[in-house]
Amino acid sequence: MEMNPNHPVTQKISDHWHKLAGLLMVKFGAEHVVITAADIEAMAIRPGGLNITIQELDDGLHLRLVDNREAAALARKHGGLPT
């Protein structure tokens, strides 16, 4: 679920997840990655939740993992959720 679907950066990258995944694989030297059901479950049960943020800065795209609380606060701050 996108908390801030109308944000310009979200709109720019929403259909490009595969490019981001490929860039991360190249950046970290992985030609093949397997995501298991256990990986997905571990992410789903992480205390506080797990969300990815993306910010466009002068030096590139910054991706960061944050918990549910911080994700909601950032979305509110940048127009995605009601205050």
N, C-alpha and C positions, 0 to 999 in steps of 0.2 A: 504494500500500500504506500503510495506517495503522500506524504503529509503536506507537501507544498507543490502541487502539480502545476500551478500557474506561474511559478518562478521561472524567469528566463533561462537559467542554467538547467533546471529540471526539464524544461521543454526542449532545449537543445540536445540533451543526451538521452532522453527517454527511449528512443528507438535505436540507440547505439551501444547497448549493454555488451553486445558481442565484441565490439571493437575495444571497449575497455577491458574486457576479460582477456582478449588476445594481447593487448598491450601489456597487461600485468604479467601474463605468461612469458612474453619475450623479455620484459624487464627482469624477471626473476629466473630466467633460464629454463623454463619448463616447456617442453614440447608436447607433453601429455599430462593431463590432470584428471583424476577420478574423484568425483564427489559422491560419497556413499550416503545411504539413509542415516547412518550413525552421525555423519558430519552435519546433516541437516537437523537432526534431532538435538545434537549438542548446541547448535546455534539457537534453536527454538527454546531450549530450556535455560539458556544463559540468564543468570540473575540480573534483573533490571532491563532485560531485553537487549536486542542488538539491531542497530540501524546504521545505515551508511549515509554520510553526508558528502556532498561534493561542492566545492567552492572554486570558482574561476578567479585566479589571481594572475598578476603579471608574469610570473614564472611558470605557469601551467595550471593544470587541474589538481586540486588537493582533495583526496579522498580520505575520510576519517571514519572510524567506528565509534559510535556513541550509544549510550543507553536510552531507554524510552523517554526518561525525564528530559534529558538534554535535547533529544530530537524534537520533542514537543515544544520546548522553549525556543529552539532555533526556528522552527516552523512559525510559531507565533510572531517572533521578532521580524521575520522576513515575509509576513503576509499569508502564510499557509493555513493557520488555524485561528479561530476567534480568540481574542484576548480574554 
